[in-house]
Amino acid sequence: IGYGKIHSEPCILGFGTNTIVLCEDILSAIRVSIYLPTMPLFGCVISKELLVELKKRFTKVIVWLDSDKLDNARKVGLNASLIGLSSQVLYTSKDPKNYTNEEIKNYLETIK
């Protein structure tokens, strides 16, 4: 049995800006990536090493986790700031995947 990283490359969906959205799951990432590059965390944490990798491609991170993970989102945002990324936490009552495309767009526009 081999051991190692599950993902050798970050799973980034979408393209076009220097801002990336971090969310918990792949369905939310697919929905949000229509508007901004998005990476699912497959959970609610991200390593500092991966944040450093993201800094090579992006200048800003928006952390949009599920509503019950606000403390985790704040920690991710703080860690991003500590390595020099601009960061914001987007808090909503529902998961990103549970909003319409128009609602997702409106939420993202409020924090740009």
Secondary structure by P-SEA (a helix, b strand, c coil): ccccccccccccccccccbbbbbccaaaaaaaccccbbbbcccccccaaaaaaaaacccbbbbbccccaaaaaaaaaaaaaaaccbbbbbbcccccccccaaaaaaaaaacc
